[in-house]
Amino acid sequence: MNRKNQNRLQPFQSGQIWRMGDSNLQIDLVGKTLVHYKHYKGQTKRAPVSLAGKDVLEKFLKKNKAVLIQG
């Protein structure tokens, strides 16, 4: 197995919620290369929708030690 494949997160799907300390990241829409998401603190989901590439978002979640709480 390649080392790259061992460190990959679960594939992004619409509706996923990732917990990172005191903030959450909710995946809204997943395309071929881009992901629409909301990054918010606490229970309020009034954050603006952001857009990032799948690789960039995966690195961000790994860096912040995110845990999938709802898939």
Backbone atoms as SQL, in Angstrom:
CREATE TABLE atoms (id INTEGER PRIMARY KEY, chain TEXT, resi INTEGER, resn TEXT, atom TEXT, x REAL, y REAL, z REAL);
INSERT INTO atoms VALUES
  (1, 'A', 1, 'MET', 'N', 0.828, -1.189, 0.000),
  (2, 'A', 1, 'MET', 'CA', 0.000, 0.000, 0.000),
  (3, 'A', 1, 'MET', 'C', 0.870, 1.249, 0.000),
  (4, 'A', 2, 'ASN', 'N', 0.459, 2.224, -0.749),
  (5, 'A', 2, 'ASN', 'CA', 1.186, 3.482, -0.751),
  (6, 'A', 2, 'ASN', 'C', 0.943, 4.223, 0.549),
  (7, 'A', 3, 'ARG', 'N', 1.912, 4.982, 0.941),
  (8, 'A', 3, 'ARG', 'CA', 1.776, 5.772, 2.159),
  (9, 'A', 3, 'ARG', 'C', 0.693, 6.831, 1.999),
  (10, 'A', 4, 'LYS', 'N', 0.547, 7.360, 0.772),
  (11, 'A', 4, 'LYS', 'CA', -0.478, 8.365, 0.502),
  (12, 'A', 4, 'LYS', 'C', -1.874, 7.825, 0.796),
  (13, 'A', 5, 'ASN', 'N', -2.144, 6.596, 0.387),
  (14, 'A', 5, 'ASN', 'CA', -3.467, 6.005, 0.554),
  (15, 'A', 5, 'ASN', 'C', -3.808, 5.737, 2.015),
  (16, 'A', 6, 'GLN', 'N', -2.819, 5.491, 2.846),
  (17, 'A', 6, 'GLN', 'CA', -3.065, 5.201, 4.254),
  (18, 'A', 6, 'GLN', 'C', -3.532, 6.433, 5.017),
  (19, 'A', 7, 'ASN', 'N', -3.120, 7.622, 4.603),
  (20, 'A', 7, 'ASN', 'CA', -3.432, 8.836, 5.330),
  (21, 'A', 7, 'ASN', 'C', -4.667, 9.564, 4.825),
  (22, 'A', 8, 'ARG', 'N', -5.375, 9.003, 3.876),
  (23, 'A', 8, 'ARG', 'CA', -6.543, 9.674, 3.302),
  (24, 'A', 8, 'ARG', 'C', -7.723, 9.599, 4.260),
  (25, 'A', 9, 'LEU', 'N', -8.504, 10.685, 4.305),
  (26, 'A', 9, 'LEU', 'CA', -9.720, 10.709, 5.091),
  (27, 'A', 9, 'LEU', 'C', -10.837, 10.020, 4.329),
  (28, 'A', 10, 'GLN', 'N', -11.948, 9.832, 5.008),
  (29, 'A', 10, 'GLN', 'CA', -13.128, 9.279, 4.348),
  (30, 'A', 10, 'GLN', 'C', -13.546, 10.220, 3.228),
  (31, 'A', 11, 'PRO', 'N', -14.007, 9.703, 2.084),
  (32, 'A', 11, 'PRO', 'CA', -14.416, 10.578, 0.977),
  (33, 'A', 11, 'PRO', 'C', -15.501, 11.557, 1.423),
  (34, 'A', 12, 'PHE', 'N', -15.418, 12.777, 0.915),
  (35, 'A', 12, 'PHE', 'CA', -16.389, 13.797, 1.283),
  (36, 'A', 12, 'PHE', 'C', -17.751, 13.460, 0.696),
  (37, 'A', 13, 'GLN', 'N', -18.799, 13.676, 1.523),
  (38, 'A', 13, 'GLN', 'CA', -20.174, 13.486, 1.091),
  (39, 'A', 13, 'GLN', 'C', -21.005, 14.629, 1.645),
  (40, 'A', 14, 'SER', 'N', -22.065, 14.994, 0.935),
  (41, 'A', 14, 'SER', 'CA', -22.945, 16.056, 1.400),
  (42, 'A', 14, 'SER', 'C', -23.554, 15.662, 2.742),
  (43, 'A', 15, 'GLY', 'N', -23.613, 16.628, 3.652),
  (44, 'A', 15, 'GLY', 'CA', -24.216, 16.394, 4.967),
  (45, 'A', 15, 'GLY', 'C', -23.238, 16.000, 6.052),
  (46, 'A', 16, 'GLN', 'N', -21.988, 15.734, 5.713),
  (47, 'A', 16, 'GLN', 'CA', -21.004, 15.368, 6.739),
  (48, 'A', 16, 'GLN', 'C', -20.730, 16.555, 7.647),
  (49, 'A', 17, 'ILE', 'N', -20.494, 16.254, 8.939),
  (50, 'A', 17, 'ILE', 'CA', -20.089, 17.283, 9.892),
  (51, 'A', 17, 'ILE', 'C', -18.798, 16.813, 10.549),
  (52, 'A', 18, 'TRP', 'N', -17.777, 17.658, 10.481),
  (53, 'A', 18, 'TRP', 'CA', -16.466, 17.377, 11.056),
  (54, 'A', 18, 'TRP', 'C', -16.261, 18.280, 12.262),
  (55, 'A', 19, 'ARG', 'N', -15.841, 17.722, 13.405),
  (56, 'A', 19, 'ARG', 'CA', -15.587, 18.491, 14.620),
  (57, 'A', 19, 'ARG', 'C', -14.093, 18.756, 14.747),
  (58, 'A', 20, 'MET', 'N', -13.757, 20.033, 15.003),
  (59, 'A', 20, 'MET', 'CA', -12.369, 20.449, 15.187),
  (60, 'A', 20, 'MET', 'C', -12.294, 21.301, 16.445),
  (61, 'A', 21, 'GLY', 'N', -12.062, 20.677, 17.581),
  (62, 'A', 21, 'GLY', 'CA', -11.994, 21.429, 18.825),
  (63, 'A', 21, 'GLY', 'C', -13.338, 22.066, 19.148),
  (64, 'A', 22, 'ASP', 'N', -13.396, 23.407, 19.142),
  (65, 'A', 22, 'ASP', 'CA', -14.638, 24.110, 19.477),
  (66, 'A', 22, 'ASP', 'C', -15.426, 24.547, 18.248),
  (67, 'A', 23, 'SER', 'N', -14.978, 24.176, 17.052),
  (68, 'A', 23, 'SER', 'CA', -15.694, 24.563, 15.837),
  (69, 'A', 23, 'SER', 'C', -16.084, 23.320, 15.026),
  (70, 'A', 24, 'ASN', 'N', -17.020, 23.523, 14.108),
  (71, 'A', 24, 'ASN', 'CA', -17.496, 22.450, 13.237),
  (72, 'A', 24, 'ASN', 'C', -17.391, 22.877, 11.790),
  (73, 'A', 25, 'LEU', 'N', -17.311, 21.909, 10.906),
  (74, 'A', 25, 'LEU', 'CA', -17.303, 22.159, 9.467),
  (75, 'A', 25, 'LEU', 'C', -18.346, 21.236, 8.850),
  (76, 'A', 26, 'GLN', 'N', -19.334, 21.820, 8.174),
  (77, 'A', 26, 'GLN', 'CA', -20.399, 21.048, 7.554),
  (78, 'A', 26, 'GLN', 'C', -20.241, 21.078, 6.037),
  (79, 'A', 27, 'ILE', 'N', -20.208, 19.900, 5.416),
  (80, 'A', 27, 'ILE', 'CA', -20.090, 19.776, 3.969),
  (81, 'A', 27, 'ILE', 'C', -21.481, 19.961, 3.362),
  (82, 'A', 28, 'ASP', 'N', -21.615, 20.922, 2.436),
  (83, 'A', 28, 'ASP', 'CA', -22.904, 21.168, 1.796),
  (84, 'A', 28, 'ASP', 'C', -23.020, 20.462, 0.455),
  (85, 'A', 29, 'LEU', 'N', -22.051, 20.653, -0.426),
  (86, 'A', 29, 'LEU', 'CA', -22.129, 20.124, -1.780),
  (87, 'A', 29, 'LEU', 'C', -20.742, 19.675, -2.216),
  (88, 'A', 30, 'VAL', 'N', -20.662, 18.505, -2.813),
  (89, 'A', 30, 'VAL', 'CA', -19.380, 17.958, -3.260),
  (90, 'A', 30, 'VAL', 'C', -19.419, 17.805, -4.773),
  (91, 'A', 31, 'GLY', 'N', -18.441, 18.421, -5.449),
  (92, 'A', 31, 'GLY', 'CA', -18.321, 18.300, -6.896),
  (93, 'A', 31, 'GLY', 'C', -17.144, 17.424, -7.259),
  (94, 'A', 32, 'LYS', 'N', -16.705, 17.503, -8.506),
  (95, 'A', 32, 'LYS', 'CA', -15.571, 16.690, -8.953),
  (96, 'A', 32, 'LYS', 'C', -14.284, 17.079, -8.243),
  (97, 'A', 33, 'THR', 'N', -14.032, 18.380, -8.154),
  (98, 'A', 33, 'THR', 'CA', -12.780, 18.837, -7.536),
  (99, 'A', 33, 'THR', 'C', -13.001, 19.835, -6.405),
  (100, 'A', 34, 'LEU', 'N', -14.202, 20.400, -6.284),
  (101, 'A', 34, 'LEU', 'CA', -14.466, 21.432, -5.284),
  (102, 'A', 34, 'LEU', 'C', -15.504, 20.985, -4.271),
  (103, 'A', 35, 'VAL', 'N', -15.439, 21.600, -3.081),
  (104, 'A', 35, 'VAL', 'CA', -16.375, 21.292, -1.999),
  (105, 'A', 35, 'VAL', 'C', -16.927, 22.612, -1.449),
  (106, 'A', 36, 'HIS', 'N', -18.258, 22.697, -1.306),
  (107, 'A', 36, 'HIS', 'CA', -18.911, 23.824, -0.655),
  (108, 'A', 36, 'HIS', 'C', -19.109, 23.426, 0.807),
  (109, 'A', 37, 'TYR', 'N', -18.708, 24.306, 1.746),
  (110, 'A', 37, 'TYR', 'CA', -18.812, 23.960, 3.158),
  (111, 'A', 37, 'TYR', 'C', -19.075, 25.196, 4.005),
  (112, 'A', 38, 'LYS', 'N', -19.534, 24.960, 5.256),
  (113, 'A', 38, 'LYS', 'CA', -19.721, 26.011, 6.243),
  (114, 'A', 38, 'LYS', 'C', -18.832, 25.690, 7.440),
  (115, 'A', 39, 'HIS', 'N', -18.068, 26.674, 7.887),
  (116, 'A', 39, 'HIS', 'CA', -17.201, 26.516, 9.046),
  (117, 'A', 39, 'HIS', 'C', -17.746, 27.428, 10.138),
  (118, 'A', 40, 'TYR', 'N', -18.222, 26.852, 11.245),
  (119, 'A', 40, 'TYR', 'CA', -18.878, 27.641, 12.287),
  (120, 'A', 40, 'TYR', 'C', -18.484, 27.147, 13.670),
  (121, 'A', 41, 'LYS', 'N', -18.692, 28.006, 14.662),
  (122, 'A', 41, 'LYS', 'CA', -18.428, 27.653, 16.054),
  (123, 'A', 41, 'LYS', 'C', -19.749, 27.430, 16.774),
  (124, 'A', 42, 'GLY', 'N', -19.765, 26.483, 17.699),
  (125, 'A', 42, 'GLY', 'CA', -20.976, 26.207, 18.460),
  (126, 'A', 42, 'GLY', 'C', -22.061, 25.583, 17.609),
  (127, 'A', 43, 'GLN', 'N', -23.313, 25.866, 17.949),
  (128, 'A', 43, 'GLN', 'CA', -24.447, 25.278, 17.248),
  (129, 'A', 43, 'GLN', 'C', -25.037, 26.183, 16.176),
  (130, 'A', 44, 'THR', 'N', -24.620, 27.454, 16.117),
  (131, 'A', 44, 'THR', 'CA', -25.173, 28.363, 15.119),
  (132, 'A', 44, 'THR', 'C', -24.573, 28.066, 13.755),
  (133, 'A', 45, 'LYS', 'N', -25.431, 27.844, 12.768),
  (134, 'A', 45, 'LYS', 'CA', -24.980, 27.477, 11.425),
  (135, 'A', 45, 'LYS', 'C', -25.171, 28.644, 10.461),
  (136, 'A', 46, 'ARG', 'N', -24.931, 29.869, 10.934),
  (137, 'A', 46, 'ARG', 'CA', -25.144, 31.044, 10.105),
  (138, 'A', 46, 'ARG', 'C', -23.886, 31.483, 9.364),
  (139, 'A', 47, 'ALA', 'N', -22.911, 30.651, 9.282),
  (140, 'A', 47, 'ALA', 'CA', -21.660, 30.990, 8.597),
  (141, 'A', 47, 'ALA', 'C', -21.876, 31.025, 7.090),
  (142, 'A', 48, 'PRO', 'N', -21.122, 31.853, 6.381),
  (143, 'A', 48, 'PRO', 'CA', -21.250, 31.869, 4.916),
  (144, 'A', 48, 'PRO', 'C', -20.706, 30.576, 4.301),
  (145, 'A', 49, 'VAL', 'N', -21.196, 30.260, 3.136),
  (146, 'A', 49, 'VAL', 'CA', -20.724, 29.073, 2.418),
  (147, 'A', 49, 'VAL', 'C', -19.368, 29.394, 1.804),
  (148, 'A', 50, 'SER', 'N', -18.399, 28.529, 2.036),
  (149, 'A', 50, 'SER', 'CA', -17.059, 28.687, 1.485),
  (150, 'A', 50, 'SER', 'C', -16.823, 27.607, 0.437),
  (151, 'A', 51, 'LEU', 'N', -15.809, 27.812, -0.376),
  (152, 'A', 51, 'LEU', 'CA', -15.490, 26.904, -1.467),
  (153, 'A', 51, 'LEU', 'C', -13.998, 26.593, -1.428),
  (154, 'A', 52, 'ALA', 'N', -13.658, 25.305, -1.527),
  (155, 'A', 52, 'ALA', 'CA', -12.247, 24.907, -1.523),
  (156, 'A', 52, 'ALA', 'C', -12.091, 23.633, -2.340),
  (157, 'A', 53, 'GLY', 'N', -10.880, 23.377, -2.790),
  (158, 'A', 53, 'GLY', 'CA', -10.558, 22.132, -3.474),
  (159, 'A', 53, 'GLY', 'C', -10.547, 20.983, -2.482),
  (160, 'A', 54, 'LYS', 'N', -10.804, 19.781, -2.952),
  (161, 'A', 54, 'LYS', 'CA', -10.857, 18.616, -2.070),
  (162, 'A', 54, 'LYS', 'C', -9.532, 18.397, -1.349),
  (163, 'A', 55, 'ASP', 'N', -8.415, 18.519, -2.072),
  (164, 'A', 55, 'ASP', 'CA', -7.103, 18.301, -1.459),
  (165, 'A', 55, 'ASP', 'C', -6.811, 19.340, -0.382),
  (166, 'A', 56, 'VAL', 'N', -7.160, 20.592, -0.657),
  (167, 'A', 56, 'VAL', 'CA', -6.913, 21.675, 0.301),
  (168, 'A', 56, 'VAL', 'C', -7.742, 21.454, 1.561),
  (169, 'A', 57, 'LEU', 'N', -9.009, 21.099, 1.402),
  (170, 'A', 57, 'LEU', 'CA', -9.881, 20.876, 2.550),
  (171, 'A', 57, 'LEU', 'C', -9.424, 19.664, 3.358),
  (172, 'A', 58, 'GLU', 'N', -8.963, 18.624, 2.680),
  (173, 'A', 58, 'GLU', 'CA', -8.461, 17.440, 3.381),
  (174, 'A', 58, 'GLU', 'C', -7.234, 17.785, 4.230),
  (175, 'A', 59, 'LYS', 'N', -6.318, 18.566, 3.676),
  (176, 'A', 59, 'LYS', 'CA', -5.136, 18.988, 4.434),
  (177, 'A', 59, 'LYS', 'C', -5.534, 19.832, 5.639),
  (178, 'A', 60, 'PHE', 'N', -6.527, 20.720, 5.456),
  (179, 'A', 60, 'PHE', 'CA', -7.014, 21.566, 6.548),
  (180, 'A', 60, 'PHE', 'C', -7.602, 20.715, 7.673),
  (181, 'A', 61, 'LEU', 'N', -8.407, 19.710, 7.324),
  (182, 'A', 61, 'LEU', 'CA', -9.014, 18.855, 8.336),
  (183, 'A', 61, 'LEU', 'C', -7.960, 18.026, 9.064),
  (184, 'A', 62, 'LYS', 'N', -6.962, 17.522, 8.339),
  (185, 'A', 62, 'LYS', 'CA', -5.890, 16.761, 8.986),
  (186, 'A', 62, 'LYS', 'C', -5.077, 17.638, 9.927),
  (187, 'A', 63, 'LYS', 'N', -4.772, 18.856, 9.486),
  (188, 'A', 63, 'LYS', 'CA', -3.981, 19.780, 10.293),
  (189, 'A', 63, 'LYS', 'C', -4.682, 20.111, 11.602),
  (190, 'A', 64, 'ASN', 'N', -6.013, 20.241, 11.553),
  (191, 'A', 64, 'ASN', 'CA', -6.792, 20.588, 12.730),
  (192, 'A', 64, 'ASN', 'C', -7.331, 19.360, 13.464),
  (193, 'A', 65, 'LYS', 'N', -6.891, 18.161, 13.082),
  (194, 'A', 65, 'LYS', 'CA', -7.269, 16.902, 13.723),
  (195, 'A', 65, 'LYS', 'C', -8.783, 16.765, 13.822),
  (196, 'A', 66, 'ALA', 'N', -9.439, 16.929, 12.687),
  (197, 'A', 66, 'ALA', 'CA', -10.900, 16.860, 12.636),
  (198, 'A', 66, 'ALA', 'C', -11.381, 15.414, 12.780),
  (199, 'A', 67, 'VAL', 'N', -12.556, 15.272, 13.402),
  (200, 'A', 67, 'VAL', 'CA', -13.186, 13.980, 13.602),
  (201, 'A', 67, 'VAL', 'C', -14.570, 14.025, 12.982),
  (202, 'A', 68, 'LEU', 'N', -14.912, 13.019, 12.188),
  (203, 'A', 68, 'LEU', 'CA', -16.229, 12.945, 11.558),
  (204, 'A', 68, 'LEU', 'C', -17.248, 12.559, 12.610),
  (205, 'A', 69, 'ILE', 'N', -18.267, 13.424, 12.838),
  (206, 'A', 69, 'ILE', 'CA', -19.278, 13.101, 13.850),
  (207, 'A', 69, 'ILE', 'C', -20.612, 12.722, 13.229),
  (208, 'A', 70, 'GLN', 'N', -20.852, 13.115, 11.973),
  (209, 'A', 70, 'GLN', 'CA', -22.091, 12.763, 11.297),
  (210, 'A', 70, 'GLN', 'C', -21.797, 12.573, 9.822),
  (211, 'A', 71, 'GLY', 'N', -22.144, 11.401, 9.282),
  (212, 'A', 71, 'GLY', 'CA', -21.811, 11.111, 7.904),
  (213, 'A', 71, 'GLY', 'C', -22.966, 11.027, 6.976);
